[in-house]
Amino acid sequence: MKIHFIGIGGIGMSALAKYYLYNGHTISGSDLDYPSAFSKNEFENIKFFKGHKKSNLEKGIDLVIYTSAIKEDNPELVRAKNLGIRTLSYSEALGQLTKNYFTIAVAGMHGKSTTTAMIANILIKAGFDPTVIIGSKVRGFGLNGEPSNFRLGKSKFLVIEADEYRAGFLNHYPDIVLITNIEEEHLDYFKNFNNILKTFQKFIKRLKIKKNLESGFKRYLVLNKDDAGLKKLITKGLPKGIRIKFYSLRKKPKNLKLSIPGLHNLSNALGALEVAKIFHIKQKLALGVLKEFTGIWRRLEFKGRLNGAMIFDDYGHHPTEIKATCQAARELIKNGRLFLIFQPHQYYRVLTLFDKFLNAFDLADFLILTDIYSVPGRESEEIKKKIGSKILFDELSKIRKNVYYIKHFADIEHFLKNNLKKGDICVIMGAGNIWQLTEKLLKDSLNKR
């Protein structure tokens, strides 16, 4: 087929595009900027259009797959529908794949990518050779061993990161579901926590939809028993006929050792171990894989040093993620200080979780806030008038010291160069374009050597 991707640069969209590319289809795609998730060889085999316009949709296209980030009036999407070309959202297209595989789907507000990577690595080592679609880049997943958000397997097993945004995972047909946690998130869509619970209940019921594949493995639901949100989900009742397994930090094997810090990562590893048990994988093998696991792209990822301080890059954008990452970073500090550079993501998230943000930075010795990153076309101008990083800074200044609001990346770079010392740790965090600061900071540092 000839398949066109609208928003091909997204981390999930690019992984799905790779699936079709490696399975022999002709791929084209568009985005506002050049996608960074593809290898040089992959990108050379994709016809890419910068920007969105109807002329991008060339003759002979059989299928159009679009990201949920675009609007209905996107010129390429409108043209596709006018021409009668089949269109699928990313979650719908991924859902179609899950019908054809024995699918392990990892869901939850936090920890999905890391847990998915852990499970995939265990299955790979155990010889199950899964295909993997994940919302981050993992070392060794690319065809030539490079980091990638897609792994091409030759078996009937598929491991995916199941995205809850806009209830996208309700399009999936899983055989095993693991849920890491549930709490208030994506309130621009869900509006309240009760709606989140109802959506996850619907997702769990999808375990009973698909007919059994000849896999030899039964359907399972794997839940984090430590999570308060999941406890509320359990009290509302779980569907009958599904085998349920729990994991908890209170029942951590003594010989579970990780190379990456953080209690949240220990929890993620415990979830991966429960999935390994379903596949009858020896615990010794699974524990060995987890000990060797060195993390994934933009999850407290070590990038280099400046003035002797360690610089880490992180994708976190929710208060819970900020707390967990700061806790993990402090495990690495001996005599130094923790600097956190945070770019908030979405005005609506900051507005609705404002009080939680006020308590999210307690473990950081120095906090620098920069302007909120907003996905183009996703938020109204009215929301943007109600909140901003300066407002968050003003409130934080009342309850803590060493908090700064710095608008421009160049000024943040100057601040760090003048204040970081040997032994310090600096985490540059956010789901927007803050990673560009990390790259420039270390590039400038290397150029001066």
C-alpha positions as CSV (number, residue, x, y, z in Angstrom):
1,M,0.0,0.0,0.0
2,K,0.9,3.7,-0.2
3,I,0.3,5.2,3.2
4,H,0.5,8.9,4.1
5,F,1.0,10.0,7.7
6,I,-0.2,13.4,8.8
7,G,2.0,14.4,11.8
8,I,4.6,11.7,11.0
9,G,7.2,13.3,13.4
10,G,5.3,12.3,16.6
11,I,6.9,9.6,18.7
12,G,4.1,7.2,18.2
13,M,3.3,8.1,14.6
14,S,6.9,7.6,13.6
15,A,7.0,4.2,15.2
16,L,3.9,3.1,13.3
17,A,5.3,4.5,10.1
18,K,8.4,2.4,10.6
19,Y,6.2,-0.7,11.1
20,Y,4.7,-0.2,7.7
21,L,8.0,0.8,6.1
22,Y,9.7,-2.3,7.2
23,N,6.8,-4.4,6.0
24,G,7.2,-3.2,2.5
25,H,4.7,-0.4,2.1
26,T,5.4,3.0,0.5
27,I,5.4,5.8,3.1
28,S,5.0,9.5,2.9
29,G,4.3,12.0,5.6
30,S,4.1,15.6,6.7
31,D,4.8,17.6,9.9
32,L,5.6,21.1,11.0
33,D,9.3,20.3,11.3
34,Y,11.7,17.6,10.2
35,P,11.2,14.4,12.3
36,S,14.1,13.4,14.6
37,A,12.9,9.8,15.4
38,F,14.0,8.3,12.1
39,S,17.4,7.0,11.3
40,K,19.1,8.5,8.3
41,N,18.4,5.4,6.2
42,E,14.7,5.3,7.3
43,F,14.2,9.0,6.5
44,E,15.7,8.5,3.0
45,N,13.0,5.9,2.3
46,I,10.2,8.2,3.3
47,K,8.8,11.1,1.2
48,F,8.6,13.9,3.7
49,F,6.7,17.2,3.3
50,K,7.4,20.1,5.7
51,G,4.1,21.8,6.7
52,H,0.5,20.8,6.0
53,K,-1.1,21.4,2.6
54,K,-3.5,19.5,0.4
55,S,-0.9,19.0,-2.3
56,N,1.0,16.8,0.0
57,L,-1.6,14.1,-0.6
58,E,-0.4,12.7,-3.9
59,K,-2.2,10.4,-6.3
60,G,-2.4,6.7,-5.5
61,I,-2.6,7.0,-1.7
62,D,-4.4,4.0,-0.2
63,L,-4.5,5.0,3.4
64,V,-4.1,8.1,5.5
65,I,-3.1,7.9,9.2
66,Y,-3.3,11.0,11.2
67,T,-2.2,12.1,14.7
68,S,-4.8,13.2,17.3
69,A,-2.9,16.5,17.6
70,I,-4.3,17.7,14.2
71,K,-7.7,19.4,13.8
72,E,-10.5,18.2,11.5
73,D,-9.9,21.1,9.1
74,N,-6.3,19.9,8.4
75,P,-6.0,20.4,4.6
76,E,-4.5,16.9,4.0
77,L,-7.2,15.2,6.1
78,V,-10.0,17.2,4.4
79,R,-8.6,16.3,0.9
80,A,-8.3,12.6,1.9
81,K,-12.0,12.4,3.0
82,N,-13.1,14.3,-0.1
83,L,-11.3,11.8,-2.3
84,G,-12.8,8.9,-0.4
85,I,-9.4,7.7,0.8
86,R,-9.6,5.5,4.0
87,T,-8.5,7.5,7.0
88,L,-7.5,6.2,10.5
89,S,-6.3,7.9,13.6
90,Y,-3.0,6.7,15.1
91,S,-4.9,4.8,17.8
92,E,-7.2,3.2,15.3
93,A,-4.4,2.1,13.1
94,L,-2.4,0.7,16.0
95,G,-5.6,-1.0,17.1
96,Q,-5.8,-2.8,13.7
97,L,-2.4,-4.2,14.3
98,T,-3.3,-5.5,17.7
99,K,-5.9,-7.7,16.2
100,N,-3.2,-9.7,14.3
101,Y,-0.8,-10.3,17.3
102,F,-0.8,-11.6,20.8
103,T,-0.7,-8.1,22.3
104,I,0.8,-6.9,25.6
105,A,-0.5,-3.3,26.2
106,V,1.1,-1.1,28.9
107,A,-1.2,1.7,30.1
108,G,-1.2,4.3,32.9
109,M,-0.5,8.0,33.3
110,H,3.3,7.5,34.1
111,G,5.9,4.9,33.5
112,K,4.4,3.4,30.4
113,S,7.5,3.8,28.2
114,T,10.0,2.4,30.7
115,T,7.8,-0.5,31.6
116,T,7.1,-1.3,28.0
117,A,10.9,-1.3,27.3
118,M,11.6,-3.5,30.3
119,I,9.0,-6.1,29.2
120,A,10.2,-6.0,25.6
121,N,13.8,-6.6,26.6
122,I,12.9,-9.5,28.8
123,L,10.9,-11.1,26.0
124,I,13.7,-10.5,23.5
125,K,16.3,-12.2,25.8
126,A,13.9,-15.1,26.4
127,G,13.6,-15.7,22.7
128,F,10.0,-14.5,22.1
129,D,11.2,-12.0,19.4
130,P,8.4,-9.4,19.8
131,T,7.5,-6.5,17.6
132,V,7.5,-3.3,19.8
133,I,5.9,0.1,19.3
134,I,6.8,2.5,22.1
135,G,6.7,6.2,23.0
136,S,10.4,6.6,23.4
137,K,13.7,5.5,21.8
138,V,15.3,2.3,23.3
139,R,18.9,1.2,22.8
140,G,19.3,-1.7,20.4
141,F,15.7,-1.6,19.0
142,G,16.8,-0.3,15.5
143,L,17.6,-2.7,12.7
144,N,21.3,-1.7,13.0
145,G,21.2,-1.6,16.8
146,E,20.6,2.1,17.1
147,P,18.1,3.5,19.6
148,S,14.6,3.4,18.2
149,N,10.9,3.7,19.1
150,F,10.2,0.6,17.0
151,R,11.5,-3.0,16.9
152,L,10.7,-5.4,14.2
153,G,10.1,-8.9,15.4
154,K,9.3,-12.1,13.6
155,S,6.9,-13.6,16.1
156,K,3.2,-13.3,16.8
157,F,3.9,-11.2,19.9
158,L,3.4,-7.4,20.0
159,V,4.3,-5.1,22.9
160,I,2.8,-1.6,22.8
161,E,2.5,1.5,24.9
162,A,-1.2,2.1,25.1
163,D,-2.1,5.8,25.2
164,E,-5.0,7.0,27.2
165,Y,-5.2,10.5,25.7
166,R,-8.6,11.0,24.0
167,A,-9.3,7.4,25.1
168,G,-7.2,6.2,22.2
169,F,-6.5,2.8,23.8
170,L,-10.2,1.9,23.5
171,N,-9.3,1.1,19.8
172,H,-6.9,-1.7,20.9
173,Y,-7.5,-5.4,21.2
174,P,-5.1,-6.5,24.0
175,D,-4.4,-10.0,25.4
176,I,-2.4,-8.8,28.4
177,V,-3.0,-5.4,30.0
178,L,-0.6,-3.9,32.5
179,I,-1.6,-0.6,34.2
180,T,1.1,1.3,36.1
181,N,-1.1,4.0,37.8
182,I,-4.2,6.2,37.3
183,E,-4.6,9.8,38.4
184,E,-5.7,13.2,37.1
185,E,-4.2,13.9,33.7
186,H,-5.3,15.1,30.3
187,L,-8.2,17.0,32.0
188,D,-8.6,19.0,28.8
189,Y,-10.2,15.8,27.5
190,F,-11.4,13.8,30.5
191,K,-12.6,16.8,32.6
192,N,-12.5,14.9,35.9
193,F,-11.1,11.8,37.6
194,N,-14.3,9.9,37.5
195,N,-14.3,10.0,33.7
196,I,-10.7,8.7,33.8
197,L,-11.8,5.7,35.9
198,K,-14.7,4.9,33.6
199,T,-12.4,5.0,30.6
200,F,-9.9,2.6,32.1
201,Q,-12.8,0.3,33.1
202,K,-13.8,0.2,29.4
203,F,-10.2,-0.5,28.4
204,I,-9.9,-3.4,30.8
205,K,-13.1,-4.9,29.3
206,R,-11.5,-5.0,25.9
207,L,-9.5,-8.0,27.1
208,K,-12.6,-10.0,26.5
209,I,-13.4,-8.8,23.0
210,K,-10.8,-10.6,20.8
211,K,-11.0,-14.2,20.0
212,N,-8.2,-16.4,21.3
213,L,-5.1,-16.7,19.2
214,E,-3.3,-20.0,19.2
215,S,-0.8,-18.6,21.6
216,G,-1.0,-20.9,24.5
217,F,-1.2,-17.9,26.8
218,K,-4.4,-16.8,28.6
219,R,-5.7,-13.2,29.2
220,Y,-4.3,-11.3,32.1
221,L,-4.7,-8.0,33.8
222,V,-1.6,-6.8,35.7
223,L,-2.1,-4.0,38.2
224,N,0.2,-1.9,40.5
225,K,-1.3,-2.6,44.0
226,D,0.5,0.4,45.5
227,D,-1.3,3.0,43.3
228,A,-4.2,4.9,45.0
229,G,-6.0,5.5,41.7
230,L,-5.9,1.8,40.8
231,K,-7.3,0.9,44.2
232,K,-10.3,3.1,43.4
233,L,-10.7,1.3,40.1
234,I,-10.6,-2.1,41.8
235,T,-13.4,-1.0,44.3
236,K,-15.6,-0.2,41.4
237,G,-15.3,-3.8,40.2
238,L,-13.3,-5.7,37.6
239,P,-14.8,-7.8,34.8
240,K,-15.1,-11.5,35.5
241,G,-13.3,-14.1,33.4
242,I,-9.9,-12.3,33.4
243,R,-6.9,-13.5,35.4
244,I,-5.6,-10.7,37.6
245,K,-2.0,-10.3,38.9
246,F,-0.8,-7.6,41.3
247,Y,2.7,-6.2,41.9
248,S,3.9,-4.1,44.9
249,L,7.1,-2.6,46.2
250,R,6.2,-4.3,49.5
251,K,6.9,-7.7,47.8
252,K,10.1,-6.8,45.9
253,P,12.4,-9.7,45.4
254,K,15.6,-9.2,47.4
255,N,17.8,-9.9,44.3
256,L,16.1,-7.3,42.2
257,K,18.8,-4.8,41.3
258,L,18.6,-1.9,38.8
259,S,21.2,0.2,37.1
260,I,18.8,3.2,37.0
261,P,17.7,5.1,40.1
262,G,14.2,5.8,41.5
263,L,11.4,4.0,43.4
264,H,9.2,4.5,40.3
265,N,11.6,2.4,38.3
266,L,11.6,-0.3,40.8
267,S,7.8,-0.4,40.6
268,N,8.0,-0.5,36.8
269,A,10.5,-3.4,37.0
270,L,8.1,-5.3,39.3
271,G,5.3,-4.9,36.7
272,A,7.7,-6.3,34.0
273,L,8.5,-9.3,36.3
274,E,4.8,-10.2,36.6
275,V,4.5,-10.2,32.8
276,A,7.6,-12.4,32.6
277,K,5.9,-14.9,34.9
278,I,2.9,-15.1,32.6
279,F,5.3,-16.2,29.8
280,H,6.9,-18.7,32.2
281,I,10.3,-16.9,31.9
282,K,12.8,-17.9,34.5
283,Q,13.2,-15.2,37.1
284,K,17.0,-15.4,37.0
285,L,16.9,-14.4,33.3
286,A,14.4,-11.6,33.9
287,L,16.3,-10.2,36.8
288,G,19.5,-10.2,34.7
289,V,17.8,-8.2,32.0
290,L,16.5,-5.7,34.4
291,K,19.9,-5.2,36.1
292,E,21.4,-4.5,32.7
293,F,18.7,-2.1,31.6
294,T,20.1,1.4,31.4
295,G,17.0,3.4,30.7
296,I,15.4,5.0,27.7
297,W,15.5,8.3,25.7
298,R,14.6,11.4,27.7
299,R,13.8,9.5,31.0
300,L,16.5,10.9,33.3
301,E,18.9,10.4,30.5
302,F,22.5,11.3,31.1
303,K,23.7,13.7,28.4
304,G,27.1,15.0,29.5
305,R,28.9,17.3,31.9
306,L,29.2,21.0,32.4
307,N,31.6,22.5,34.9
308,G,31.9,19.0,36.3
309,A,28.1,18.8,36.9
310,M,26.1,15.9,35.4
311,I,23.4,17.0,32.9
312,F,20.3,14.9,32.5
313,D,17.4,15.3,30.0
314,D,13.9,14.3,31.0
315,Y,10.4,14.2,29.4
316,G,8.5,14.7,32.7
317,H,5.6,17.2,32.6
318,H,3.2,16.1,35.3
319,P,3.7,16.9,39.0
320,T,3.9,13.2,39.9
321,E,6.6,12.7,37.2
322,I,8.6,15.7,38.5
323,K,8.6,14.4,42.1
324,A,9.6,10.9,41.0
325,T,12.4,12.2,38.8
326,C,13.8,14.5,41.5
327,Q,13.7,11.6,44.0
328,A,15.7,9.5,41.5
329,A,18.2,12.3,40.8
330,R,18.8,12.8,44.5
331,E,19.9,9.2,44.8
332,L,22.8,10.1,42.5
333,I,24.0,13.1,44.5
334,K,26.7,12.8,47.1
335,N,27.8,16.3,48.1
336,G,26.3,18.4,45.3
337,R,23.0,20.3,44.6
338,L,20.0,19.5,42.4
339,F,19.2,22.0,39.7
340,L,15.9,21.6,37.9
341,I,15.1,23.4,34.7
342,F,11.4,23.0,34.0
343,Q,9.4,23.9,30.9
344,P,5.7,23.4,31.7
345,H,3.7,21.6,29.0
346,Q,0.2,22.9,28.2
347,Y,-1.6,25.8,29.8
348,Y,-4.6,23.7,30.7
349,R,-2.5,21.2,32.6
350,V,-0.8,23.9,34.7
351,L,-4.1,25.6,35.4
352,T,-6.0,22.4,36.5
353,L,-3.1,20.9,38.4
354,F,-1.7,24.2,39.8
355,D,-1.8,23.2,43.5
356,K,0.0,19.9,42.7
357,F,2.7,21.8,40.8
358,L,3.3,24.0,43.9
359,N,4.4,20.8,45.8
360,A,6.2,19.1,43.0
361,F,9.7,20.8,43.2
362,D,10.5,20.3,46.9
363,L,13.5,18.1,46.3
364,A,15.2,20.5,44.0
365,D,17.7,23.0,45.5
366,F,17.4,25.4,42.5
367,L,14.4,25.6,40.3
368,I,14.3,27.6,37.0
369,L,10.9,27.9,35.2
370,T,10.7,28.9,31.6
371,D,7.6,29.7,29.5
372,I,4.8,27.1,29.0
373,Y,5.1,25.1,25.9
374,S,1.8,24.7,24.1
375,V,1.1,22.4,21.2
376,P,0.1,24.5,18.2
377,G,-3.7,24.6,17.7
378,R,-4.5,22.5,20.8
379,E,-5.4,25.2,23.3
380,S,-7.6,28.3,23.2
381,E,-6.3,31.8,23.6
382,E,-8.7,32.2,26.5
383,I,-6.9,29.5,28.5
384,K,-3.6,31.1,27.8
385,K,-4.8,34.3,29.4
386,K,-5.6,32.6,32.7
387,I,-2.2,31.1,33.5
388,G,1.5,31.4,32.8
389,S,4.9,30.4,34.2
390,K,5.2,33.9,35.8
391,I,2.1,33.2,37.9
392,L,3.5,29.8,38.9
393,F,6.8,31.5,39.8
394,D,5.1,34.1,41.9
395,E,3.3,31.5,44.0
396,L,6.4,29.3,44.4
397,S,8.4,32.3,45.5
398,K,6.2,32.6,48.5
399,I,7.0,29.1,49.8
400,R,10.5,28.4,48.7
401,K,14.0,29.9,48.0
402,N,16.1,29.7,44.8
403,V,13.3,29.7,42.3
404,Y,13.7,31.7,39.1
405,Y,11.6,32.6,36.0
406,I,13.8,32.9,33.0
407,K,12.1,33.3,29.6
408,H,14.9,32.8,27.1
409,F,17.0,29.6,26.7
410,A,20.1,31.6,26.2
411,D,19.7,33.3,29.6
412,I,19.2,29.9,31.2
413,E,22.4,28.6,29.6
414,H,24.2,31.6,31.0
415,F,22.8,31.0,34.5
416,L,23.9,27.4,34.5
417,K,27.4,28.1,33.2
418,N,27.9,30.5,36.0
419,N,26.3,28.5,38.8
420,L,26.9,24.7,38.2
421,K,29.8,23.1,40.1
422,K,31.4,19.7,40.2
423,G,29.1,17.3,42.1
424,D,25.9,19.0,41.1
425,I,23.2,17.4,39.0
426,C,21.1,19.4,36.6
427,V,17.9,17.9,35.2
428,I,16.4,19.7,32.1
429,M,12.8,18.7,32.0
430,G,9.7,19.0,29.8
431,A,7.7,17.5,27.0
432,G,8.1,20.5,24.6
433,N,11.3,21.8,23.0
434,I,13.4,22.2,26.1
435,W,15.6,19.4,24.9
436,Q,17.1,21.9,22.5
437,L,18.5,23.7,25.5
438,T,20.2,20.5,26.6
439,E,21.8,20.0,23.2
440,K,23.0,23.6,22.9
441,L,24.3,23.7,26.4
442,L,26.5,20.7,25.9
443,K,27.5,21.6,22.4
444,D,28.7,25.0,23.5
445,S,30.6,23.4,26.3
446,L,32.4,21.0,23.9
447,N,33.2,23.7,21.5
448,K,35.1,25.7,24.2
449,R,37.4,22.8,25.1
